[in-house]
Structure formats: structure tokens, C-alpha cells
């Protein structure tokens, strides 16, 4: 399954620099507000050392990581939903994403002026939230208008639809994001077609200066305090530092520079793990002499649906799955050893695939 994360934030927050840290696509960044005319899209390999451990035990012609698509949405500004800057044009790009990466400016730089005249990440966070909420309210209002017409002709189902829409409208009018609205899952389906922007889960990135790369600074502390009640994930990344390190071709050089900065891994690794936790994703593996490959699935996916991630024919003709736990494979050293020790289980259609499972799908079409 393809995971897509949208990178959002105010202009000059460092979004594109973050994007260049993590993506195989290099996008042009600029100090000029509203200078970008389109969203940038880049694919990122999900780092997973388990692939190389499997390849050590079962040599393969190639190793294939699972991937995440990152979309760098052009910088927003206050009033984007009403057409200010270029933000309004790209709010639609956010609708297609599974999660949002909200970049907050947590550094001072006189040569890179802030649109609001001062650095205040909590204010900036509220500004972007307000723009997404305003766009969502507009969508809800349009659906309310359509539902009112159905009520007039006696559509009984429209009664419940209107009640749910009124709850969403009141929540948004109270300057609250949809993701904080406590509502029955069944009622959420009523607004599913709206793809509400503020309903998407969010990871916050505090973009700090190089000196604050390890512990953060006063700005990032303010963000953490503001988000205490939301139990949101907040990451500290020095984007300019890491973007420069990412340009190095030699992996050892990259690691040495990270260590010199007091870091033990790139920010992208932390970000991807955070995205997996946020969306409750898992990774399973297929292992063979031709290819060792990682696959991404959602939290409670059964064996046939997981097989469908590999190929639709496998889901359609699913018979059974042979399952080896990653730890058993590594400790015993091979598939044949796992078979001898009874560590291969035969699972049917109701089996919920677990993170790290090695699957061999049996199917017939």
C-alpha cells in the first residue's frame, strides 16, 4: 500500500529543506514568499535493517525496501483558504494525503524574514490549523445545503446526516480541528466523501538551528507545551544541517557528520517511524533467492488482504499463508531449519498479519 505524507507549514518555515533531507527528489527552496508554483513529490525508501539481516542468511539478487511518498505543499499564509498567496490552490493536494507533517519554524535568521514579523511557532501552528479548519467548514456547509434539499423532499436518511453535519459545523466554528471531534465511526462515514483536511493525523517537526539539533530550544519547548494535551508526536530536526549531510554521497561520511553533530541517525528515520506509529502500519516480508522485499500494511489486515498488497490475483485466489516469524528465521538461520523445528505455521483467511512476519502465499486463480 502506498503511504503519502503531506508536508505543510507557513512560507519560510523550512518545509522544502525538510523535503530535501528525506526525498530522492531535490526541490528548489527560496526565501521569496509564494515563489513556488506547484507541489513537489518525492519517494523515500523506508529504512529497515531487518532486510539486510534476512539477506545475510538468504542471499538474494536484490533487496527491495517499502516506500513512502512525501508531498511538499507550497507554503501557506494567513488567509490561504480565501485565496491569499498560492496556498488555496494547493489545499486540494492535502486531501490526497494519509497524514500531515507540519513543519514549524523554530530558528532565528535575519536574512530569512518571517511573514508575521517574528518567530512564534505556536502562533504559526494555530494559523495553519485555522486555514485547514476554514476550508473544512466550507466543505461541510456545502453538504449541509445539499442535505437541506433532501429534507424538504422527505428523505428520512437526511435527518441523521444533518445531525452529524451540524456536529461537525459546531466543532469547526469553535476553532477545533476535526481530528479532535469524538464521534461514532459510523457517523464518520457521512463526511468521508469530503476528505476533511483537519481530520488527518499530524506529526509536528520543530525545524531548529544546528546548535539546537539534539536538545531543541525555547521555541521547540513552546510547541511541546502547547501540544501537551493532544498527545501529539513532536520531532526536533535541524533541517539545514541534515539537508547538507544528505548531499554527501558516502554513507560513512554522512554518519560521521551526524555523529559530530551529536546525532546517531538521520531525521528521516525518526520521521518514518513516527509516521508508522501514527497510522498504525506494519511491515511484512517475502524472502527468496531472487528477491527479499518489505511490504507495508495497515494495522489489522488479514492474510488475504496482505496478499493483495503483493498482487490482486493473490488475494482473489488466496488458499493459505505459510508464516515464519522474523525472530525465528534469524535465530534458526533458514526456512528449512524453521520447517524442521516446526516454526512455520499454516494460516487461513482470518489470520491477522503481524509486523515482521515472513509470508509465503499459496493461491490459485
Secondary structure, 3 states (H helix, E strand, C coil): CCEEEEEECECCCCHHHHHHHHCCCCCCCCCCCCCCCCCEEEEEECCCCHHHHHHHHCCCCEEECCEEEEEECCCECCCHHHCCCCHHHHHHHHHCCCEEEEEEEECCCCCCCCCCCCCCHHHHHHHHHHHHHHHHHHHHHHHHHHHHHHHHCCCCHHHHHHHHHHHHHHHHHCCCCHHHCCCCHHHHHHHHHHCCHHHCEEEEEEEECHHHCCCCCHHHHHHHHHCHHHCCEEEEECHHHHHHHHCCCCHHHHHHHHHHCCCCCCHHHHHHHHHHHHHCEEEEEEECCCEEEEEEEECCCEHHHHHHHHCHHHHHCEEEEEEECHHHHHHHCCHHHHHHCCCEEEECCCCECCCCCEEEEEECC
